[in-house]
Amino acid sequence: MTIQDVKQIKLADYLQSLGYTPVKQQGRNLWYKSPLR
């Protein structure tokens, strides 16, 4: 995988593949709970 391939991956899609889903969405912004709490 090249750096250009990695740049094409959407962060929200990657997080969802790991089981993390946003708790809130405002427009294009996705809000997640902090893993540190």
N, C-alpha and C positions, 0 to 999 in steps of 0.2 A: 504494500500500500504506500502510495506516495503522499507527500504533503498536500498536493492538490486534491487527492481523493478524500483526505481527512477534512479538508475545508468544505467539502460538499455535504458533509453529514450535519444535519441540524441537531443542535444541542438538546432541544426538547425531545426529539425522537430517540436520541441516545439514552437520555435519562429515563424515558418511558420503557425502553427495552431492558433497563436495569430494575424496573419496578417502582420508579419514583414518578408520582403523578402530581400535577399542580393542584393546590388547594383553592386557588383563586385565579381568575383571568380578567384583566382589565385591558381591553383593546388587544394590542399585540403582546402585552406583558404577561408573563406567567409567573405566579408566586408559588414558592415551595416552602414547606416547613424546614426550619434549620435542623440539621442532623446533630447539632451540638447541644440541643436542649433536651 
